[in-house]
Amino acid sequence: MYTPLDKSSYLKGLLILARKSKCLVDGEKSIIRDVAKRFSFSNDFYEESIKNLLDNKYILDNPIKFSTKNIAIDFLSEGLKLGFSDNVLDDAEINWLKLICFE
């Protein structure tokens, strides 16, 4: 069961990960939108987040923590899909995902 904080952290984590490659491709946007819809975030909120992601200084790159190991595993799986959506999983993405594994 995802808590409201888990849902927020999950979406934030995907946004941070997408920003790691310093460009946002359609596949990443699609995954972020799907998760935001699944967790019932407002359309305006996630579209604005996507639009301003690369310039948003208020989304810090701190590792994300989840309430259960299973949610962290779900996040890592979806994070890998997001990372590979531009056909390249670069070092910045890998290193950030590793931080989630050890939290």
CYANA upper distance limits for C-alpha pairs under 8 A (distance plus 0.5 A):
  2 TYR  CA      6 ASP  CA      6.08
  2 TYR  CA      7 LYS  CA      6.74
  2 TYR  CA     71 ILE  CA      7.90
  3 THR  CA      7 LYS  CA      6.83
  3 THR  CA     67 SER  CA      8.31
  4 PRO  CA      8 SER  CA      6.75
  5 LEU  CA      9 SER  CA      6.49
  6 ASP  CA     10 TYR  CA      6.38
  6 ASP  CA     66 PHE  CA      6.18
  6 ASP  CA     67 SER  CA      7.22
  6 ASP  CA     71 ILE  CA      8.37
  7 LYS  CA     11 LEU  CA      6.81
  7 LYS  CA     39 PHE  CA      6.80
  8 SER  CA     12 LYS  CA      6.59
  9 SER  CA     13 GLY  CA      6.35
  9 SER  CA     64 ILE  CA      6.76
  9 SER  CA     65 LYS  CA      7.82
  9 SER  CA     66 PHE  CA      7.87
 10 TYR  CA     14 LEU  CA      6.87
 10 TYR  CA     64 ILE  CA      8.19
 10 TYR  CA     75 PHE  CA      7.05
 11 LEU  CA     15 LEU  CA      6.80
 11 LEU  CA     32 ILE  CA      7.55
 11 LEU  CA     35 VAL  CA      7.37
 11 LEU  CA     36 ALA  CA      7.11
 12 LYS  CA     16 ILE  CA      6.67
 12 LYS  CA     59 ILE  CA      8.15
 13 GLY  CA     17 LEU  CA      6.60
 13 GLY  CA     63 PRO  CA      8.35
 13 GLY  CA     64 ILE  CA      6.75
 14 LEU  CA     18 ALA  CA      6.53
 14 LEU  CA     32 ILE  CA      7.16
 14 LEU  CA     79 GLY  CA      6.84
 14 LEU  CA     82 LEU  CA      8.06
 15 LEU  CA     19 ARG  CA      6.75
 15 LEU  CA     32 ILE  CA      7.73
 15 LEU  CA     50 ILE  CA      8.14
 15 LEU  CA     53 LEU  CA      7.64
 16 ILE  CA     20 LYS  CA      6.99
 16 ILE  CA     59 ILE  CA      7.66
 16 ILE  CA     60 LEU  CA      8.11
 16 ILE  CA     61 ASP  CA      6.62
 17 LEU  CA     21 SER  CA      8.23
 17 LEU  CA     79 GLY  CA      7.71
 17 LEU  CA     82 LEU  CA      8.38
 17 LEU  CA     83 GLY  CA      7.70
 17 LEU  CA     93 GLU  CA      6.56
 17 LEU  CA     96 TRP  CA      7.87
 17 LEU  CA     97 LEU  CA      8.43
 18 ALA  CA     22 LYS  CA      8.22
 18 ALA  CA     23 CYS  CA      8.13
 18 ALA  CA     24 LEU  CA      6.91
 18 ALA  CA     28 GLU  CA      6.96
 18 ALA  CA     82 LEU  CA      7.59
 18 ALA  CA     83 GLY  CA      7.50
 19 ARG  CA     23 CYS  CA      7.02
 19 ARG  CA     24 LEU  CA      7.36
 19 ARG  CA     53 LEU  CA      7.29
 19 ARG  CA     54 LEU  CA      6.46
 20 LYS  CA     92 ALA  CA      6.49
 20 LYS  CA     93 GLU  CA      6.36
 21 SER  CA     90 ASP  CA      7.65
 21 SER  CA     92 ALA  CA      7.77
 21 SER  CA     93 GLU  CA      7.65
 22 LYS  CA     54 LEU  CA      7.30
 23 CYS  CA     54 LEU  CA      7.77
 24 LEU  CA     28 GLU  CA      6.93
 24 LEU  CA     29 LYS  CA      7.49
 24 LEU  CA     54 LEU  CA      8.41
 25 VAL  CA     29 LYS  CA      6.95
 25 VAL  CA     85 SER  CA      8.25
 25 VAL  CA     86 ASP  CA      7.03
 26 ASP  CA     30 SER  CA      6.58
 27 GLY  CA     31 ILE  CA      6.84
 27 GLY  CA     82 LEU  CA      7.73
 27 GLY  CA     85 SER  CA      5.74
 27 GLY  CA     86 ASP  CA      7.40
 28 GLU  CA     32 ILE  CA      6.70
 28 GLU  CA     82 LEU  CA      5.92
 28 GLU  CA     83 GLY  CA      8.20
 28 GLU  CA     85 SER  CA      6.57
 28 GLU  CA     86 ASP  CA      8.12
 29 LYS  CA     33 ARG  CA      6.56
 29 LYS  CA     50 ILE  CA      7.52
 30 SER  CA     34 ASP  CA      6.61
 31 ILE  CA     35 VAL  CA      6.75
 31 ILE  CA     82 LEU  CA      7.04
 32 ILE  CA     36 ALA  CA      6.58
 33 ARG  CA     37 LYS  CA      6.56
 33 ARG  CA     46 TYR  CA      7.48
 33 ARG  CA     47 GLU  CA      8.38
 34 ASP  CA     38 ARG  CA      6.57
 35 VAL  CA     39 PHE  CA      6.65
 36 ALA  CA     40 SER  CA      6.62
 36 ALA  CA     41 PHE  CA      5.70
 36 ALA  CA     42 SER  CA      8.23
 36 ALA  CA     46 TYR  CA      7.11
 37 LYS  CA     41 PHE  CA      6.39
 37 LYS  CA     42 SER  CA      8.09
 37 LYS  CA     43 ASN  CA      8.13
 41 PHE  CA     45 PHE  CA      7.34
 41 PHE  CA     46 TYR  CA      7.38
 42 SER  CA     46 TYR  CA      7.06
 43 ASN  CA     47 GLU  CA      6.50
 44 ASP  CA     48 GLU  CA      6.49
 45 PHE  CA     49 SER  CA      6.66
 46 TYR  CA     50 ILE  CA      6.58
 47 GLU  CA     51 LYS  CA      6.55
 48 GLU  CA     52 ASN  CA      6.68
 49 SER  CA     53 LEU  CA      6.11
 52 ASN  CA     56 ASN  CA      6.28
 63 PRO  CA     96 TRP  CA      7.69
 63 PRO  CA     99 LEU  CA      6.42
 63 PRO  CA    100 ILE  CA      6.39
 63 PRO  CA    103 GLU  CA      8.07
 64 ILE  CA    100 ILE  CA      6.64
 64 ILE  CA    103 GLU  CA      8.22
 65 LYS  CA     72 ALA  CA      8.11
 65 LYS  CA    100 ILE  CA      7.49
 65 LYS  CA    103 GLU  CA      6.75
 66 PHE  CA     71 ILE  CA      6.87
 66 PHE  CA     72 ALA  CA      6.42
 67 SER  CA     71 ILE  CA      7.75
 68 THR  CA     72 ALA  CA      7.11
 69 LYS  CA     73 ILE  CA      6.71
 70 ASN  CA     74 ASP  CA      6.70
 71 ILE  CA     75 PHE  CA      6.61
 72 ALA  CA     76 LEU  CA      6.64
 72 ALA  CA    100 ILE  CA      7.73
 72 ALA  CA    101 CYS  CA      8.07
 73 ILE  CA     77 SER  CA      6.70
 74 ASP  CA     78 GLU  CA      6.77
 75 PHE  CA     79 GLY  CA      6.25
 76 LEU  CA     80 LEU  CA      6.56
 76 LEU  CA     97 LEU  CA      7.36
 76 LEU  CA    100 ILE  CA      8.18
 77 SER  CA     81 LYS  CA      7.04
 78 GLU  CA     82 LEU  CA      6.71
 79 GLY  CA     83 GLY  CA      6.50
 79 GLY  CA     97 LEU  CA      8.03
 80 LEU  CA     84 PHE  CA      6.59
 80 LEU  CA     89 LEU  CA      8.40
 81 LYS  CA     85 SER  CA      6.53
 82 LEU  CA     86 ASP  CA      8.42
 83 GLY  CA     87 ASN  CA      8.31
 83 GLY  CA     88 VAL  CA      7.43
 83 GLY  CA     89 LEU  CA      5.75
 83 GLY  CA     90 ASP  CA      8.40
 83 GLY  CA     93 GLU  CA      7.19
 84 PHE  CA     88 VAL  CA      5.86
 84 PHE  CA     89 LEU  CA      5.85
 89 LEU  CA     93 GLU  CA      6.81
 89 LEU  CA     94 ILE  CA      7.24
 90 ASP  CA     94 ILE  CA      6.82
 91 ASP  CA     95 ASN  CA      6.40
 92 ALA  CA     96 TRP  CA      6.65
 93 GLU  CA     97 LEU  CA      6.69
 94 ILE  CA     98 LYS  CA      6.70
 95 ASN  CA     99 LEU  CA      7.14
 96 TRP  CA    100 ILE  CA      7.55
 97 LEU  CA    101 CYS  CA      7.29
 98 LYS  CA    102 PHE  CA      7.24
 99 LEU  CA    103 GLU  CA      6.96
